[in-house]
Amino acid sequence: MYVYFSFFNVCSFSFFNLSVRFSGMPSSEPVRFGRKRPLPPCPNPLFLQWLTELRDEAKEKGLKIQYTYQKAINSLNKYPLPLQNAKEAKILQNFGDGICRILEEKLQRHSREKGPGPPEATWIQNSEPGGSRLDPPAGPIHCPSTAAPPPGPAERSNRLAPSKKKNGDEDEGRQRGGARRKREYVPQRRSGGHAVLLALYRQSQVPDGRSYMFKLELQAEAQPLCDKSFTVPDPGSKYTAWSSVSTLIQKNLVLKTHSPARYSLTEEGLALARRLAAVEQEEEDEEAAGPGGGGEDGRRRERQELEDDCAGVVDLTESDEDDETAGCATLTDDVGSSSGGPQGSRTTSGNADRDVLAPGTYEILLCVDFIETTGGSQHRKQELVKELQRNGVRFDVRKLNVGDFLWVARENMAPVPGQLRAPAGRELVLDYIIERKRMDDLCGSIIDGRFREQKFRLKRCGLRKPIYLVEGGSTAASHLSLPEATLQQAIVNTQVVDGFFVKRVQDVRESAAYLTVMTRHLTKLYQNCTLSRRSREQEGDAASDEEATASCSLMSFAEFNHGAVKNKCQTVREVFARQLMQISGLSGDKAAAILQHYSTPYSLLSAYDRCSSEAEKEKLLSCIRYGKLQRNLGPALSRTVYQLYCSQGALS
């Protein structure tokens, strides 16, 4: 009992002392919850802004490097001292050679453009909740910004300090109880989205014209208004200027309907495009009036007002790395539209005729499908590229919808002062296309049916000299699913029956050697030839290869590649041909011969209805001639087709 009482006294005395001690705390400092003081602004605002832009751009494209940029941003926010240059940032965590090199190039470019003075404020897009913000005018790179107050307690440490005006507007908006106004999307000038909006707006202003445009004509109209290619990505990137169309559709500025796709402006897109066109028109008028009118300030003021109203978001296809890749030639396609080409001086002597390339004004370029350089056996595919480079062959890697290799005649373009790269030249496809097959690939394509389909697509692609490049000898075919005799028979049938030229090689080096020899042969063959552009419908009017010494007509690369799309919208005639080719023994030549007489299933069924007897119906197609030897289809195949389309039950 005495022990319990003593313990109670000790506890009471301790609690009493603790209460007195807390009551004796000074009352001038109130208790704070959460962050007690705001973090100071980052002393390196330019680096923070550029890293934020790189992170947001990588996040928009779904690249994992966005996490690396975010780690670098966190490290930069924790560093309390100003950095004199980007090389000093290597002492920070998560700053490697790549990030430091990018920051150093941006800093040098910033010094050239803005001079040693303080840079202007720029709008950037923040991926965190809060939307866009206006960065404060940053001083020299080694001085922290003093033009803006420190961020509030609710701001995250990786944000730049907002300006006073924006803070006041946000506070006022919060006091009213409403959410912040969502800022309008405005693509950057000379970007893909900017060019597409202007092209669609100009089309909508044509009297009695269509309010929509197809993809090819939209690319043709928008290309002169954009600094990037709509068809070929920059080296090291898979995005083109056309990638920004998905952003326009997502922002409800452009409407995509029908198949083939038709693109038109929505009400919001029309209003934005009208404002962009007004700014462009004022710039053109001031340039035409001459430099003495002082129009540069007014133009800058107009653009600034538009940006202040809309807070433009960085376009997905635009990046600061454009200057880094300025030395690399960007290969674009000629889509043959009626609009004017890119601004620049073409080296052709006949500028009046845009569809003719005179001798000496173009070069022969080998085009390699990107599948031949990526995926699968990376070592073997890189060996092909290295062999071509070792042989001194100029080639370009791009997406080919049919075939693995082909050659284009690309127009030589003179560089234009004041532009990053030379204007895009026209490209015409030579009549030679190569499908490369290794023995294992040939075996797999025969088993899954791709072999027949590929030969059919090569025949109708519009190029008259298809070549099969078969790689590998008898040893490569000894351990495959099909017997070697079956593979050899398929190769012989490809040359004799289907009419393809077949070239046999042993390995990758011989394939590269054959491509090198073909490139040099075609360069010599076409060096004194005048090239003219023809459409796909004029395929039969083209001259033969032997007559190509003086002039020849070729398809543009854009038209060829668009016409060879595998899963594009098909006509009834094309679907009918695919149906016929599913019949055993009915090849592509036989299907083409039937289509010359009966182009649709309806016309064939109508012909069957006009027959008087069953025997006449079964022999309706037997006398149709096909192929080079003009043989008859025969009664057996004719009866099979009749039973397929006219029998109600199972085939006999």
Disulfide bonds with the S-S distance in Angstrom:
none
